[in-house]
Amino acid sequence: MNQVRHVPVMLQRCLDLLAPALAEPGAVVVDCTLGLGGHSEALLSTFPAARLVALDRDQEALRLSGERLAPFGDRATLVHAVYDELPDVLARLGIPRVQGVLFDLGVSSMQLDEAERGFAYAQDSPLDMRMDQSSGVSAAEVLNTYPPGELVRILRAYGEEKQAKRIVSAVVKEREKEPFSNSARLVELIRDALPQAAKRTGGNPAKRTFQALRIEVNGELSVLERAIPAAVKSLAVGGRIAVLSYHSLEDRLVKQVFAAGATNTAPPGLPVIPERYQPRLKLLTRGAELPTEEEIAENRRAAPARLRGAQRIREDAL
């Protein structure tokens, strides 16, 4: 097994952000994106009084993490679920409130490293990209069946791809000859479709298209839109949440939810702000924190990471 896989991003900073809420016996911390269990293992080791609930939609990740976390026995509960299912998972486990929540929204390095999962554009592989391979449509199905207008929308909205129209018209022409099944053909098509100037900037020209397909296949942004507010709601007063995101679309969503929670909602001009309008959250990071240069040098996958943290300071208004 490749050891590079096991480098959790901004690990110490995540632990520091969550620490004040996890020292008490009986504290529950949720790792909403278990992956290979690096963050979870550190949480269990660092906070010996805490109990962990960890979610992942990827069965293989759950199996591997289960082995890794086995020494912690019943302190760790692993659940096959997507992270917007957090309220149902906690209800099933009889946990009304939690003290800590962690999201690491990066694609698991295991998924990137295993060619047959189809996430990576650097090697030829089947165009799958499903995080849960037991359900949903694959990236190939999206490319082969979506109407051109919908494909353009996805590339623009989820990949921030300025050349979406060029790429999609090439895709439509090619898929009529033969449906797409592998990533190398798509990468080559994108290279050919882009004007020279567009190829000179920003790394592999296929990167934005692959990101867009991955987000569409896994419903990542709509899941996240439900998941972050649900996670905030599950926090006890004093509880803390830390979120690592890897592109501006995710980070913007997290920022909006945190900012809304940290704002008072009183009509202007009130001399005293009643309790029901007071902020529910206190921001723990100034803007988004970035990984250090040392960390990026050690783990290149940390480079795009953005970390935001918040603390629950009040119950919701009734």
Phi and psi in degrees as a GROMACS rama.xvg file:
@    title "Ramachandran Plot"
@    xaxis  label "Phi"
@    yaxis  label "Psi"
@TYPE xy
-72.065  117.985  ASN-2
-66.7918  -24.1722  GLN-3
-57.5018  -26.8495  VAL-4
-59.5944  -26.3218  ARG-5
-99.0439  30.0216  HIS-6
-104.167  97.3987  VAL-7
-69.8168  142.2  PRO-8
-77.9369  137.69  VAL-9
46.235  41.408  MET-10
-59.6331  -52.3105  LEU-11
-61.5478  -39.7459  GLN-12
-65.5705  -39.7581  ARG-13
-61.624  -44.5758  CYS-14
-62.6064  -42.0503  LEU-15
-63.0432  -41.233  ASP-16
-63.4861  -39.7216  LEU-17
-85.1809  -20.6845  LEU-18
-50.2083  -49.1803  ALA-19
-58.4633  -23.5651  PRO-20
-92.2027  -9.99138  ALA-21
-112.184  5.84767  LEU-22
-78.6327  -27.7374  ALA-23
-71.1543  142.232  GLU-24
-58.323  142.441  PRO-25
86.5697  -2.92055  GLY-26
-63.9096  139.927  ALA-27
-113.842  129.922  VAL-28
-119.398  136.725  VAL-29
-108.285  125.131  VAL-30
-98.9608  104.821  ASP-31
-75.7458  -12.7671  CYS-32
-136.084  74.302  THR-33
-56.9609  -45.5783  LEU-34
55.6546  -129.596  GLY-35
-91.9983  8.37253  LEU-36
86.4164  10.2445  GLY-37
-63.0967  -50.1251  GLY-38
-64.9085  -42.1215  HIS-39
-61.4072  -44.3325  SER-40
-60.1326  -42.7677  GLU-41
-66.32  -38.3385  ALA-42
-62.5937  -45.6495  LEU-43
-66.0428  -37.3921  LEU-44
-72.2863  -40.0957  SER-45
-77.4712  -31.6988  THR-46
-120.041  81.8742  PHE-47
-64.2453  -15.8829  PRO-48
-90.1734  -5.93112  ALA-49
-92.2992  154.922  ALA-50
-111.438  144.026  ARG-51
-112.503  135.029  LEU-52
-115.972  126.792  VAL-53
-127.347  135.32  ALA-54
-114.904  144.001  LEU-55
-156.913  145.452  ASP-56
-89.4078  -7.89078  ARG-57
-98.318  112.848  ASP-58
-60.4597  -38.4137  GLN-59
-66.6343  -39.783  GLU-60
-61.6695  -41.462  ALA-61
-63.0827  -39.7117  LEU-62
-64.5981  -48.412  ARG-63
-66.1377  -41.5089  LEU-64
-67.0494  -35.2436  SER-65
-57.0893  -41.5056  GLY-66
-65.3858  -43.1114  GLU-67
-65.3249  -36.9601  ARG-68
-95.8433  0.150448  LEU-69
-52.7995  -38.3014  ALA-70
-60.0935  -19.2579  PRO-71
-86.9758  -1.90882  PHE-72
56.9118  -136.542  GLY-73
-80.369  7.11538  ASP-74
-72.5714  -17.4285  ARG-75
-115.181  125.509  ALA-76
-116.121  116.858  THR-77
-103.376  133.371  LEU-78
-130.069  134.001  VAL-79
-82.1609  102.335  HIS-80
-162.998  155.388  ALA-81
-85.042  150.892  VAL-82
-69.5808  -14.5153  TYR-83
-77.4531  -5.8614  ASP-84
-87.0226  8.76607  GLU-85
-50.9573  -47.4286  LEU-86
-58.148  -40.4735  PRO-87
-66.0995  -41.2987  ASP-88
-61.6744  -46.7869  VAL-89
-65.3531  -38.5038  LEU-90
-62.7971  -43.731  ALA-91
-61.7528  -35.6044  ARG-92
-85.4557  -3.34438  LEU-93
69.8019  35.1863  GLY-94
-111.261  107.086  ILE-95
-71.6564  -38.2333  PRO-96
-143.613  152.58  ARG-97
-122.466  162.562  VAL-98
-97.3003  -22.561  GLN-99
-147.673  146.075  GLY-100
-137.54  134.434  VAL-101
-125.714  132.375  LEU-102
-119.149  130.913  PHE-103
-121.341  101.103  ASP-104
-83.3314  5.59348  LEU-105
-68.562  152.855  GLY-106
-67.4726  132.672  VAL-107
-54.6162  136.865  SER-108
-62.4237  -26.3227  SER-109
-62.76  -42.7859  MET-110
-65.0725  -37.7132  GLN-111
-70.3667  -35.4053  LEU-112
-78.5454  -25.6334  ASP-113
-92.9924  108.51  GLU-114
-53.4875  -38.8455  ALA-115
-68.6563  -9.62962  GLU-116
-80.7894  -19.0117  ARG-117
76.6857  23.0622  GLY-118
-88.0751  -28.816  PHE-119
-91.3891  138.412  ALA-120
-94.339  -5.22335  TYR-121
-83.0764  -12.6666  ALA-122
-138.554  152.902  GLN-123
-75.884  131.701  ASP-124
-159.73  163.885  SER-125
-62.1713  142.624  PRO-126
-81.3163  84.3686  LEU-127
-106.443  -74.6096  ASP-128
71.7357  6.17066  MET-129
-77.8477  129.168  ARG-130
-73.0946  -33.53  MET-131
-109.744  104.683  ASP-132
-77.7798  2.88192  GLN-133
-92.6695  -2.75463  SER-134
-153.795  162.761  SER-135
87.4668  174.658  GLY-136
-91.27  149.576  VAL-137
-86.9609  168.536  SER-138
-61.7895  -35.8804  ALA-139
-61.4427  -43.4506  ALA-140
-62.3011  -40.2097  GLU-141
-58.8816  -49.6773  VAL-142
-63.8866  -37.1912  LEU-143
-85.1098  -22.2124  ASN-144
-120.299  -21.7322  THR-145
-70.0025  143.574  TYR-146
-63.3963  150.389  PRO-147
-52.0914  -44.0211  PRO-148
-59.9865  -38.0486  GLY-149
-69.0871  -40.0033  GLU-150
-62.8887  -41.9192  LEU-151
-60.9371  -44.3767  VAL-152
-59.6369  -43.3615  ARG-153
-64.1791  -45.9361  ILE-154
-64.513  -37.4764  LEU-155
-72.6096  -47.6537  ARG-156
-73.2881  -42.4777  ALA-157
-99.9446  -20.3777  TYR-158
-111.738  -7.40862  GLY-159
48.753  42.8192  GLU-160
-91.7293  111.906  GLU-161
-69.2915  -25.5816  LYS-162
-96.7876  26.0954  GLN-163
-54.9978  -43.0706  ALA-164
-62.9122  -45.0613  LYS-165
-59.1444  -47.1641  ARG-166
-62.4766  -45.6162  ILE-167
-66.5199  -39.6899  VAL-168
-65.5071  -34.0614  SER-169
-67.2615  -41.1781  ALA-170
-60.861  -46.662  VAL-171
-62.5839  -42.0447  VAL-172
-61.1448  -45.4377  LYS-173
-71.0178  -38.7227  GLU-174
-69.4254  -21.7255  ARG-175
-69.8057  -33.6929  GLU-176
-72.2586  -47.0661  LYS-177
-159.951  131.595  GLU-178
-60.4959  151.911  PRO-179
-77.1306  140.43  PHE-180
-135.379  -27.4103  SER-181
-123.956  156.042  ASN-182
-72.4129  -33.8455  SER-183
-60.0312  -39.1461  ALA-184
-64.232  -39.8102  ARG-185
-67.4933  -42.6727  LEU-186
-59.8355  -44.1467  VAL-187
-64.015  -43.2958  GLU-188
-59.6797  -42.6412  LEU-189
-64.2468  -44.1049  ILE-190
-56.7597  -43.8315  ARG-191
-70.3195  -32.0572  ASP-192
-77.5061  -26.154  ALA-193
-82.5986  143.064  LEU-194
-67.3014  155.285  PRO-195
-50.195  -46.5339  GLN-196
-59.8224  -37.1767  ALA-197
-70.3251  -23.3947  ALA-198
-80.1217  -16.2577  LYS-199
-83.9963  -10.4681  ARG-200
-116.351  147.341  THR-201
70.0491  39.2432  GLY-202
72.5215  -153.101  GLY-203
-61.293  125.915  ASN-204
-64.1459  -17.0253  PRO-205
-83.7436  -10.0124  ALA-206
-54.9242  -46.5573  LYS-207
-69.0776  -37.4041  ARG-208
-66.1253  -42.1909  THR-209
-65.1136  -40.1138  PHE-210
-59.8773  -45.2035  GLN-211
-62.615  -43.9517  ALA-212
-63.7609  -41.8796  LEU-213
-61.9615  -43.3479  ARG-214
-65.2604  -40.6181  ILE-215
-66.0964  -48.6979  GLU-216
-59.0981  -39.3014  VAL-217
-99.7599  3.88047  ASN-218
56.3242  34.3462  GLY-219
-60.3612  -43.426  GLU-220
-72.9891  -38.5602  LEU-221
-68.7368  -35.1841  SER-222
-63.5436  -44.3668  VAL-223
-65.2743  -38.0969  LEU-224
-58.4274  -34.1095  GLU-225
-83.9636  -34.6182  ARG-226
-72.641  -41.9481  ALA-227
-66.1229  -48.4409  ILE-228
-60.2238  -37.4977  PRO-229
-64.5483  -38.6695  ALA-230
-67.1489  -42.9625  ALA-231
-59.9163  -42.5574  VAL-232
-62.907  -30.7004  LYS-233
-78.8423  -10.792  SER-234
-75.2069  136.72  LEU-235
-71.4334  159.464  ALA-236
-59.5488  131.98  VAL-237
93.3886  -14.7571  GLY-238
-71.1874  158.144  GLY-239
-130.089  149.198  ARG-240
-128.445  137.627  ILE-241
-127.272  132.461  ALA-242
-129.091  123.768  VAL-243
-100.936  118.464  LEU-244
-118.366  164.947  SER-245
-128.059  -3.06675  TYR-246
-147.387  164.309  HIS-247
-63.1731  -28.4309  SER-248
-66.0031  -45.4636  LEU-249
-64.9501  -48.0924  GLU-250
-60.3407  -38.9921  ASP-251
-62.3835  -42.4265  ARG-252
-60.8158  -46.3302  LEU-253
-62.9221  -45.8756  VAL-254
-57.0069  -43.9179  LYS-255
-63.6381  -44.6041  GLN-256
-64.0348  -45.4699  VAL-257
-64.8396  -43.386  PHE-258
-63.4498  -41.4178  ALA-259
-62.3341  -40.9416  ALA-260
-69.8875  -24.3761  GLY-261
-96.3387  8.55702  ALA-262
-109.075  142.458  THR-263
-81.6481  143.562  ASN-264
-107.682  19.4948  THR-265
-70.7793  146.955  ALA-266
-61.5929  146.896  PRO-267
-62.3697  149.785  PRO-268
93.5558  -1.15757  GLY-269
-75.3191  130.534  LEU-270
-66.7143  -35.7655  PRO-271
-126.743  136.948  VAL-272
-90.3728  114.39  ILE-273
-63.0874  155.35  PRO-274
-49.8897  -41.8809  GLU-275
-66.8584  -17.1958  ARG-276
-98.1628  -4.52641  TYR-277
-69.5174  152.616  GLN-278
-58.5217  146.875  PRO-279
-93.927  -21.7029  ARG-280
-124.08  151.271  LEU-281
-116.921  129.559  LYS-282
-73.9627  136.194  LEU-283
-103.94  -9.80016  LEU-284
-124.616  145.423  THR-285
-87.2674  107.156  ARG-286
63.3936  -150.812  GLY-287
-99.3636  132.365  ALA-288
-85.1793  146.334  GLU-289
-110.151  156.236  LEU-290
-67.3426  156.247  PRO-291
-74.7885  162.382  THR-292
-62.3877  -35.52  GLU-293
-61.0383  -44.9261  GLU-294
-64.5063  -41.4437  GLU-295
-62.933  -37.8102  ILE-296
-63.2409  -36.083  ALA-297
-81.277  -31.3891  GLU-298
-142.747  94.6213  ASN-299
-62.9764  -21.4914  ARG-300
-69.8222  -12.8806  ARG-301
-78.0811  -16.5673  ALA-302
-51.3718  -48.3464  ALA-303
-83.1959  1.14336  PRO-304
-64.9954  143.417  ALA-305
-132.603  126.494  ARG-306
-113.071  129.38  LEU-307
-127.409  143.661  ARG-308
-133.803  151.786  GLY-309
-148.514  157.037  ALA-310
-122.135  138.328  GLN-311
-77.6548  121.212  ARG-312
-113.329  -10.1679  ILE-313
-151.188  155.534  ARG-314
-70.8032  160.563  GLU-315
-64.2809  149.306  ASP-316
-66.7593  142.773  ALA-317
